[in-house]
Amino acid sequence: MDIFFDIRIVILAVVGLLVAGVIVWKLFSGRKESPDLFEDMEGHEFEYFCADLLKQKGFVDVEVTRGSGDYGIDILAEKEGVTYAIQCKRYVTPVGVKAVQEAYAGRDYYDRMVGAVMTNQYFTTPAVEAAKKLKILLWDGGYIESMMEEH
């Protein structure tokens, strides 16, 4: 009887591992990392996607700027009385200092309270340091993904 008991335990363990493997595969096979979610979008499409996401998150008066001559700002918006100037970057590599500088300049040009850079990627260390100094918000791919999951 002891050998049958040992075989049953082994079989149950193997079945348990298979079931756990299937569950993990189902959870993660359909989920894409944030850069891949936007891989087929053009820059302007990404701007409209971000604008729609901001609206879903309670931003009002959300406006995508005209593109050229926008002083680096892609979206103007407001939330709870705070006005925002937002630079959007759909990149395949981490976003650098230039985007932070554009958000900083555009925030002042449009006379907004807050400047932000919104990207599907992440930010370089110099970009993060510049943003702290210039008081620019950085919304990276992980942040966008969490905004999408909340909705």
N, CA, C and O of each residue as an XYZ file, in Angstrom:
604
protein
N       0.809     -1.192      0.000
C       0.000      0.000      0.000
C       0.854      1.259      0.000
O       0.458      2.279     -0.564
N       2.025      1.195      0.629
C       2.867      2.388      0.712
C       3.329      2.864     -0.658
O       3.418      4.069     -0.895
N       3.623      1.938     -1.559
C       4.088      2.347     -2.895
C       2.974      3.036     -3.668
O       3.235      3.980     -4.415
N       1.716      2.574     -3.500
C       0.600      3.230     -4.177
C       0.362      4.624     -3.624
O       0.033      5.548     -4.368
N       0.529      4.773     -2.309
C       0.378      6.085     -1.685
C       1.433      7.048     -2.223
O       1.113      8.199     -2.518
N       2.689      6.603     -2.358
C       3.769      7.432     -2.880
C       3.517      7.815     -4.340
O       3.768      8.957     -4.724
N       3.036      6.897     -5.144
C       2.756      7.176     -6.558
C       1.633      8.200     -6.676
O       1.708      9.115     -7.496
N       0.591      8.047     -5.860
C      -0.517      9.011     -5.898
C      -0.042     10.412     -5.530
O      -0.485     11.389     -6.135
N       0.831     10.524     -4.571
C       1.363     11.839     -4.173
C       2.165     12.445     -5.321
O       2.044     13.637     -5.601
N       2.970     11.642     -5.975
C       3.762     12.130     -7.108
C       2.839     12.582     -8.230
O       3.041     13.647     -8.813
N       1.822     11.773     -8.536
C       0.871     12.125     -9.599
C       0.139     13.415     -9.247
O      -0.002     14.294    -10.097
N      -0.326     13.540     -8.014
C      -1.021     14.760     -7.587
C      -0.094     15.976     -7.675
O      -0.526     17.057     -8.074
N       1.146     15.804     -7.312
C       2.103     16.917     -7.386
C       2.329     17.338     -8.833
O       2.360     18.532     -9.133
N       2.485     16.374     -9.727
C       2.692     16.680    -11.142
C       1.455     17.374    -11.719
O       1.585     18.368    -12.433
N       0.275     16.866    -11.421
C      -0.958     17.488    -11.902
C      -1.079     18.903    -11.341
O      -1.466     19.823    -12.062
N      -0.757     19.082    -10.079
C      -0.798     20.407     -9.462
C       0.136     21.384    -10.145
O      -0.228     22.538    -10.375
N       1.334     20.934    -10.471
C       2.294     21.795    -11.176
C       1.798     22.141    -12.571
O       1.954     23.274    -13.025
N       1.198     21.161    -13.258
C       0.649     21.428    -14.595
C      -0.475     22.448    -14.533
O      -0.527     23.369    -15.348
N      -1.373     22.290    -13.573
C      -2.481     23.235    -13.431
C      -1.934     24.627    -13.106
O      -2.383     25.614    -13.689
N      -0.985     24.717    -12.197
C      -0.388     26.010    -11.857
C       0.287     26.626    -13.078
O       0.191     27.833    -13.298
N       0.965     25.807    -13.866
C       1.609     26.306    -15.083
C       0.603     26.858    -16.076
O       0.839     27.903    -16.683
N      -0.517     26.168    -16.249
C      -1.565     26.639    -17.163
C      -2.146     27.959    -16.655
O      -2.380     28.871    -17.448
N      -2.378     28.072    -15.371
C      -2.926     29.310    -14.803
C      -1.957     30.471    -15.024
O      -2.371     31.549    -15.451
N      -0.690     30.263    -14.742
C       0.315     31.319    -14.940
C       0.400     31.681    -16.420
O       0.472     32.863    -16.756
N       0.395     30.699    -17.302
C       0.459     30.966    -18.739
C      -0.735     31.797    -19.184
O      -0.580     32.752    -19.946
N      -1.943     31.434    -18.705
C      -3.149     32.183    -19.090
C      -3.089     33.617    -18.577
O      -3.517     34.544    -19.265
N      -2.564     33.799    -17.385
C      -2.484     35.152    -16.826
C      -1.540     36.042    -17.618
O      -1.833     37.219    -17.832
N      -0.417     35.501    -18.053
C       0.614     36.335    -18.650
C       0.720     36.249    -20.167
O       1.361     37.106    -20.776
N       0.120     35.254    -20.796
C       0.264     35.131    -22.250
C      -0.478     36.228    -22.993
O      -0.005     36.683    -24.035
N      -1.612     36.664    -22.496
C      -2.364     37.722    -23.160
C      -1.924     39.112    -22.766
O      -2.330     40.089    -23.395
N      -1.112     39.221    -21.748
C      -0.700     40.518    -21.237
C       0.580     40.950    -21.916
O       1.552     40.198    -21.976
N       0.571     42.165    -22.426
C       1.753     42.691    -23.087
C       2.394     43.743    -22.203
O       1.711     44.419    -21.433
N       3.687     43.879    -22.313
C       4.370     44.961    -21.616
C       3.975     46.266    -22.276
O       3.643     46.281    -23.462
N       4.003     47.357    -21.539
C       3.480     48.617    -22.047
C       4.074     49.081    -23.366
O       3.317     49.606    -24.183
N       5.382     48.929    -23.649
C       5.837     49.390    -24.959
C       5.153     48.666    -26.118
O       4.892     49.278    -27.154
N       4.855     47.359    -25.959
C       4.230     46.596    -27.034
C       2.790     47.015    -27.285
O       2.307     46.922    -28.414
N       2.104     47.470    -26.260
C       0.717     47.884    -26.420
C       0.585     48.986    -27.462
O      -0.450     49.103    -28.117
N       1.619     49.785    -27.616
C       1.570     50.970    -28.469
C       2.430     50.835    -29.711
O       2.607     51.803    -30.450
N       2.964     49.652    -29.946
C       3.933     49.430    -31.001
C       3.418     49.828    -32.386
O       4.189     50.318    -33.211
N       2.145     49.628    -32.645
C       1.600     49.938    -33.966
C       1.033     51.352    -34.085
O       0.553     51.742    -35.149
N       1.088     52.113    -33.006
C       0.543     53.474    -33.031
C       1.559     54.465    -33.569
O       2.752     54.374    -33.281
N       1.067     55.410    -34.353
C       1.876     56.557    -34.751
C       1.858     57.539    -33.583
O       1.035     57.419    -32.675
N       2.770     58.510    -33.612
C       2.854     59.485    -32.527
C       1.553     60.209    -32.255
O       1.158     60.369    -31.100
N       0.877     60.654    -33.317
C      -0.368     61.400    -33.144
C      -1.479     60.496    -32.599
O      -2.305     60.944    -31.804
N      -1.502     59.237    -33.019
C      -2.470     58.277    -32.479
C      -2.254     58.093    -30.975
O      -3.210     58.014    -30.203
N      -0.980     58.026    -30.574
C      -0.643     57.880    -29.160
C      -1.140     59.091    -28.370
O      -1.632     58.945    -27.251
N      -1.011     60.285    -28.951
C      -1.486     61.499    -28.281
C      -3.000     61.408    -28.033
O      -3.467     61.741    -26.944
N      -3.757     60.964    -29.027
C      -5.204     60.832    -28.860
C      -5.553     59.723    -27.874
O      -6.522     59.840    -27.124
N      -4.774     58.655    -27.872
C      -4.972     57.592    -26.885
C      -4.780     58.156    -25.475
O      -5.591     57.907    -24.583
N      -3.698     58.919    -25.285
C      -3.418     59.509    -23.970
C      -4.514     60.485    -23.567
O      -4.924     60.513    -22.406
N      -4.991     61.283    -24.514
C      -6.065     62.237    -24.229
C      -7.323     61.498    -23.768
O      -7.966     61.913    -22.803
N      -7.673     60.412    -24.448
C      -8.851     59.623    -24.056
C      -8.666     59.012    -22.666
O      -9.602     58.984    -21.867
N      -7.468     58.529    -22.383
C      -7.176     57.943    -21.078
C      -7.308     59.001    -19.975
O      -7.854     58.724    -18.907
N      -6.810     60.199    -20.237
C      -6.934     61.283    -19.258
C      -8.400     61.627    -19.001
O      -8.792     61.865    -17.859
N      -9.207     61.652    -20.058
C     -10.649     61.916    -19.893
C     -11.281     60.855    -18.994
O     -12.091     61.174    -18.123
N     -10.908     59.594    -19.208
C     -11.434     58.502    -18.393
C     -11.022     58.647    -16.936
O     -11.704     58.153    -16.039
N      -9.904     59.325    -16.706
C      -9.384     59.508    -15.355
C      -9.840     60.820    -14.719
O      -9.300     61.237    -13.694
N     -10.830     61.466    -15.325
C     -11.428     62.634    -14.705
C     -10.866     63.977    -15.137
O     -11.244     65.009    -14.582
N      -9.971     63.985    -16.114
C      -9.483     65.255    -16.648
C     -10.578     65.857    -17.522
O     -11.320     65.131    -18.184
N     -10.676     67.182    -17.522
C     -11.670     67.875    -18.335
C     -10.964     68.863    -19.254
O      -9.770     69.124    -19.109
N     -11.715     69.400    -20.192
C     -11.158     70.342    -21.171
C      -9.876     69.784    -21.795
O      -8.896     70.502    -21.987
N      -9.910     68.486    -22.105
C      -8.757     67.806    -22.692
C      -8.706     68.148    -24.174
O      -9.669     67.924    -24.908
N      -7.569     68.693    -24.604
C      -7.410     69.139    -25.989
C      -6.062     68.683    -26.527
O      -5.023     68.956    -25.925
N      -6.078     67.993    -27.656
C      -4.842     67.628    -28.339
C      -4.451     68.833    -29.194
O      -5.256     69.328    -29.984
N      -3.217     69.299    -29.032
C      -2.767     70.485    -29.769
C      -2.566     70.160    -31.238
O      -2.618     68.995    -31.634
N      -2.342     71.161    -32.026
C      -2.332     71.006    -33.490
C      -1.111     70.287    -34.055
O      -1.127     69.925    -35.232
N      -0.085     70.070    -33.300
C       1.071     69.322    -33.817
C       2.268     70.213    -34.059
O       3.186     70.245    -33.240
N       2.283     70.940    -35.165
C       3.417     71.814    -35.415
C       3.175     73.154    -34.727
O       2.051     73.654    -34.701
N       4.222     73.719    -34.179
C       4.103     74.987    -33.477
C       3.422     74.864    -32.128
O       2.891     75.844    -31.605
N       3.433     73.653    -31.555
C       2.761     73.455    -30.267
C       3.705     73.641    -29.081
O       3.318     73.412    -27.935
N       4.936     74.052    -29.353
C       5.945     74.292    -28.313
C       6.190     73.051    -27.468
O       6.455     73.144    -26.270
N       6.100     71.901    -28.098
C       6.405     70.645    -27.409
C       5.257     70.085    -26.598
O       5.398     69.025    -25.989
N       4.152     70.750    -26.575
C       3.014     70.269    -25.785
C       2.005     69.617    -26.718
O       1.626     70.180    -27.746
N       1.576     68.410    -26.335
C       0.648     67.648    -27.162
C      -0.782     67.682    -26.626
O      -1.742     67.591    -27.392
N      -0.916     67.813    -25.303
C      -2.244     67.796    -24.690
C      -2.329     68.902    -23.635
O      -1.419     69.086    -22.828
N      -3.435     69.622    -23.664
C      -3.782     70.572    -22.608
C      -4.980     69.981    -21.883
O      -5.902     69.471    -22.519
N      -4.974     70.044    -20.561
C      -6.064     69.444    -19.790
C      -6.173     70.112    -18.424
O      -5.323     70.908    -18.025
N      -7.241     69.763    -17.727
C      -7.464     70.288    -16.378
C      -8.069     69.195    -15.524
O      -8.853     68.378    -16.006
N      -7.702     69.185    -14.248
C      -8.304     68.255    -13.296
C      -8.344     68.918    -11.927
O      -7.323     69.365    -11.405
N      -9.532     68.971    -11.362
C      -9.740     69.531    -10.028
C      -9.142     70.930     -9.906
O      -8.527     71.267     -8.895
N      -9.328     71.740    -10.948
C      -8.868     73.123    -10.925
C      -7.400     73.319    -11.242
O      -6.922     74.453    -11.266
N      -6.677     72.241    -11.487
C      -5.251     72.311    -11.831
C      -5.117     72.138    -13.343
O      -5.666     71.197    -13.916
N      -4.384     73.051    -13.986
C      -4.211     72.983    -15.442
C      -2.887     72.298    -15.779
O      -1.885     72.478    -15.086
N      -2.902     71.513    -16.853
C      -1.766     70.690    -17.252
C      -1.368     70.962    -18.705
O      -2.216     71.203    -19.565
N      -0.058     70.916    -18.953
C       0.512     70.904    -20.301
C       1.305     69.606    -20.392
O       2.244     69.393    -19.625
N       0.930     68.739    -21.328
C       1.488     67.377    -21.355
C       2.172     67.100    -22.687
O       1.602     67.311    -23.758
N       3.391     66.627    -22.591
C       4.177     66.192    -23.746
C       4.031     64.668    -23.828
O       4.256     63.979    -22.833
N       3.659     64.135    -24.992
C       3.509     62.687    -25.178
C       4.655     62.162    -26.036
O       5.013     62.761    -27.050
N       5.221     61.040    -25.617
C       6.311     60.417    -26.371
C       6.056     58.925    -26.497
O       6.097     58.196    -25.506
N       5.789     58.468    -27.728
C       5.696     57.032    -27.997
C       7.026     56.622    -28.573
O       7.301     56.837    -29.753
N       7.854     56.027    -27.728
C       9.227     55.684    -28.094
C       9.456     54.186    -27.968
O       8.660     53.465    -27.366
N      10.563     53.736    -28.548
C      10.998     52.349    -28.356
C      12.197     52.287    -27.412
O      12.654     51.201    -27.053
N      12.701     53.442    -27.015
C      13.810     53.536    -26.059
C      13.407     54.494    -24.944
O      12.445     55.245    -25.102
N      14.114     54.485    -23.832
C      13.777     55.404    -22.742
C      13.839     56.874    -23.182
O      14.633     57.253    -24.043
N      12.986     57.675    -22.569
C      12.845     59.088    -22.910
C      13.906     59.900    -22.165
O      14.155     59.689    -20.979
N      14.525     60.837    -22.899
C      15.610     61.638    -22.337
C      15.193     63.033    -21.902
O      14.008     63.354    -21.821
N      16.189     63.844    -21.628
C      16.031     65.186    -21.074
C      15.245     66.121    -21.998
O      14.492     66.969    -21.520
N      15.411     65.974    -23.305
C      14.766     66.895    -24.252
C      13.251     66.978    -24.032
O      12.679     68.067    -24.082
N      12.608     65.852    -23.792
C      11.161     65.851    -23.565
C      10.803     66.627    -22.300
O       9.788     67.322    -22.256
N      11.635     66.505    -21.280
C      11.412     67.232    -20.027
C      11.552     68.742    -20.274
O      10.751     69.535    -19.779
N      12.570     69.123    -21.040
C      12.767     70.529    -21.365
C      11.583     71.089    -22.157
O      11.152     72.218    -21.922
N      11.062     70.295    -23.096
C       9.916     70.729    -23.889
C       8.675     70.922    -23.011
O       7.931     71.886    -23.188
N       8.456     70.010    -22.074
C       7.316     70.139    -21.166
C       7.462     71.375    -20.288
O       6.485     72.069    -20.004
N       8.679     71.639    -19.868
C       8.964     72.812    -19.038
C       8.669     74.103    -19.816
O       7.992     74.998    -19.311
N       9.176     74.186    -21.029
C       8.953     75.379    -21.855
C       7.484     75.510    -22.236
O       6.928     76.608    -22.195
N       6.858     74.407    -22.602
C       5.453     74.431    -23.007
C       4.518     74.773    -21.867
O       3.503     75.438    -22.072
N       4.851     74.327    -20.671
C       4.025     74.660    -19.495
C       3.939     76.175    -19.341
O       2.860     76.724    -19.117
N       5.076     76.843    -19.461
C       5.096     78.301    -19.323
C       4.445     78.975    -20.523
O       3.725     79.960    -20.360
N       4.687     78.462    -21.723
C       4.110     79.063    -22.922
C       2.584     79.063    -22.846
O       1.942     80.064    -23.165
N       2.010     77.941    -22.424
C       0.555     77.824    -22.341
C      -0.004     78.308    -20.997
O      -1.207     78.217    -20.753
N       0.866     78.819    -20.134
C       0.470     79.354    -18.839
C      -0.304     78.315    -18.018
O      -1.380     78.593    -17.489
N       0.272     77.117    -17.929
C      -0.344     76.028    -17.182
C       0.364     75.848    -15.842
O       1.521     76.238    -15.688
N      -0.324     75.265    -14.890
C       0.233     75.076    -13.555
C       1.227     73.918    -13.495
O       2.225     73.987    -12.777
N       0.953     72.861    -14.249
C       1.743     71.633    -14.176
C       2.185     71.217    -15.574
O       1.401     71.255    -16.523
N       3.438     70.822    -15.688
C       3.955     70.228    -16.916
C       4.189     68.746    -16.674
O       4.573     68.345    -15.575
N       3.959     67.935    -17.698
C       4.142     66.490    -17.560
C       4.615     65.892    -18.881
O       4.346     66.423    -19.958
N       5.324     64.777    -18.766
C       5.702     63.987    -19.936
C       5.067     62.615    -19.743
O       5.233     61.979    -18.702
N       4.341     62.173    -20.760
C       3.627     60.895    -20.726
C       4.212     60.011    -21.825
O       4.257     60.406    -22.990
N       4.662     58.810    -21.447
C       5.315     57.933    -22.414
C       4.945     56.473    -22.197
O       4.556     56.069    -21.101
N       5.074     55.695    -23.260
C       4.907     54.252    -23.171
C       6.175     53.598    -22.630
O       6.163     52.425    -22.256
N       7.251     54.347    -22.589
C       8.543     53.835    -22.150
C       8.842     54.256    -20.716
O       7.938     54.487    -19.913
N      10.122     54.349    -20.420
C      10.602     54.818    -19.123
C      11.537     55.980    -19.375
O      11.772     56.345    -20.527
N      12.069     56.562    -18.330
C      12.893     57.760    -18.450
C      14.335     57.475    -18.081
O      14.622     56.653    -17.211
N      15.246     58.177    -18.768
C      16.662     58.062    -18.430
C      16.891     58.738    -17.082
O      16.085     59.557    -16.640
N      17.989     58.388    -16.442
C      18.328     59.012    -15.161
C      18.474     60.524    -15.295
O      17.949     61.249    -14.450
N      19.172     61.042    -16.331
C      19.240     62.501    -16.474
C      17.858     63.151    -16.646
O      17.638     64.263    -16.167
N      16.934     62.470    -17.321
C      15.580     63.010    -17.490
C      14.867     63.100    -16.139
O      14.185     64.083    -15.851
N      15.031     62.073    -15.327
C      14.409     62.060    -13.997
C      14.984     63.188    -13.142
O      14.246     63.880    -12.440
N      16.305     63.369    -13.205
C      16.945     64.432    -12.431
C      16.482     65.809    -12.900
O      16.202     66.679    -12.075
N      16.400     66.014    -14.203
C      15.934     67.295    -14.745
C      14.491     67.553    -14.345
O      14.137     68.675    -13.984
N      13.656     66.521    -14.405
C      12.239     66.669    -14.060
C      12.079     67.091    -12.601
O      11.232     67.926    -12.285
N      12.886     66.519    -11.717
C      12.823     66.914    -10.301
C      13.177     68.389    -10.151
O      12.491     69.133     -9.450
N      14.236     68.796    -10.804
C      14.710     70.177    -10.715
C      13.698     71.158    -11.315
O      13.464     72.230    -10.759
N      13.099     70.785    -12.453
C      12.180     71.672    -13.168
C      10.714     71.487    -12.753
O       9.823     72.176    -13.251
N      10.487     70.547    -11.835
C       9.133     70.260    -11.331
C       8.179     69.838    -12.460
O       7.092     70.391    -12.628
N       8.629     68.847    -13.214
C       7.837     68.264    -14.300
C       7.442     66.844    -13.879
O       8.286     66.073    -13.421
N       6.174     66.506    -14.034
C       5.710     65.156    -13.720
C       6.135     64.194    -14.824
O       6.128     64.547    -16.003
N       6.501     62.985    -14.436
C       6.867     61.946    -15.396
C       5.900     60.782    -15.250
O       5.834     60.136    -14.204
N       5.147     60.527    -16.321
C       4.195     59.415    -16.347
C       4.716     58.392    -17.346
O       4.591     58.578    -18.557
N       5.302     57.307    -16.835
C       5.931     56.303    -17.705
C       4.959     55.204    -18.101
O       3.779     55.235    -17.754
N       5.490     54.227    -18.839
C       4.662     53.127    -19.340
C       3.957     52.363    -18.239
O       2.805     51.961    -18.398
N       4.635     52.161    -17.129
C       4.008     51.476    -16.000
C       2.848     52.266    -15.430
O       1.829     51.696    -15.040
N       3.003     53.579    -15.380
C       1.942     54.446    -14.879
C       0.746     54.422    -15.828
O      -0.400     54.339    -15.387
N       1.013     54.493    -17.120
C      -0.077     54.423    -18.112
C      -0.795     53.086    -17.988
O      -2.024     53.030    -18.030
N      -0.035     52.019    -17.837
C      -0.650     50.694    -17.708
C      -1.532     50.630    -16.469
O      -2.621     50.058    -16.519
N      -1.078     51.212    -15.351
C      -1.889     51.196    -14.129
C      -3.142     52.046    -14.317
O      -4.194     51.708    -13.774
N      -3.053     53.138    -15.070
C      -4.237     53.947    -15.358
C      -5.242     53.131    -16.168
O      -6.449     53.215    -15.939
N      -4.738     52.347    -17.113
C      -5.607     51.530    -17.953
C      -6.281     50.425    -17.126
O      -7.456     50.124    -17.334
N      -5.550     49.833    -16.209
C      -6.097     48.744    -15.395
C      -7.139     49.236    -14.411
O      -8.073     48.503    -14.086
N      -6.997     50.469    -13.928
C      -7.964     51.025    -12.979
C      -9.317     51.243    -13.626
O     -10.348     51.191    -12.956
N      -9.314     51.490    -14.936
C     -10.570     51.818    -15.611
C     -11.358     50.577    -15.951
O     -12.443     50.672    -16.523
